[in-house]
Amino acid sequence: MSFPESRPCTTFPRSENLRPPDKQINPGSQMQNVLGQPERSSDHSQNSDLNLRQSNKTDGDNHATYKRAADSDNARNKRHVTQFLKESSPWTSYKRFAALGPSETTLLAVAWNPITSIVAVKEHRVLDAKSLRELIPTSHVNIVKLKDAYYWSGRCFLGYERMHISLEQLCACNTIEDIHIATICRETLSGLLYICNELKASYTTTLYDNIFLTDTGIVKIGNVGRSMISTPSAKQEGQNDAVGKLILRMAQPGVTFKNPDEYKLRYPERWSKDLVEFHRATGAVSVTDLHKGL
């Protein structure tokens, strides 16, 4: 089974879903964290929850390749702590200037010095700070790059590269054809294999809500840091079903939105035989085999 030869998606308009955050921060004034509490000095790190001083020494190469340890009975306890995670407020390094969405847990920001590209900083509540030791930077063409990680005042802040448009926005303003679904599925599966094989994690959030595209049409899976924190091991079980649901959300968005548990194409005659067969296969074979079939 094969899909038509893939071609890059067209360039789509940038998202304008931005609004100024309620508070601005000036590096010359007393720093305030997201909870409204005064920032603690860097000396506080010696008494912090994570005790990052236990991390192994690195050679100082900022471009080093990170890979989480292979799974075993005690692998999660043996994975070393990298210096990737910082015990400080992200707002000592970044200036936030816009909030995304009503929850205000995702902020757009730029570095104080030097001014660099825009990053999206996502905030997560943390119940067990030790889980943050699983975080490592990501490096894959189909993964939204995780650039920074901070732990401060019981919360984790993850800095990602800025994406241009979400899959949801794309589907809302463009007609999705077989070739687009094939391309998105192929690149999504490639990203899922990287999460499982290299990050040693399982993707735990809804794919459709976390697929993004660059302005050149590259498909990327976002919010991978959450999966690294929350999953104890790498498993492909359930990931194939997630791809099947992703296809349904693209092929029949209105139907699937009203009936999220539905797992069949209502009008298969509208789609190619290859797409129908591939969707059927998502309920029976692994992510690895699905990727080989594209």
JOLIN-V519837 format. One record per helix or strand. SS is the DSSP state (A for helix, B for strand). FROM is the first residue (numbers start at 1). LEN is the number of residues. Records with the same first field share a line. If there is no record, write none. Layout:
BEGIN
SS = FROM-LEN  FROM-LEN
END
This chain:
BEGIN
B = 19-1  32-1  38-1  85-2  94-7  106-6  119-7  143-1  146-7  155-7  165-2  211-3  219-3
A = 42-6  52-3  75-4  90-3  129-6  167-7  178-20  208-3  224-7  239-13  253-6  268-3  273-9  287-6
END
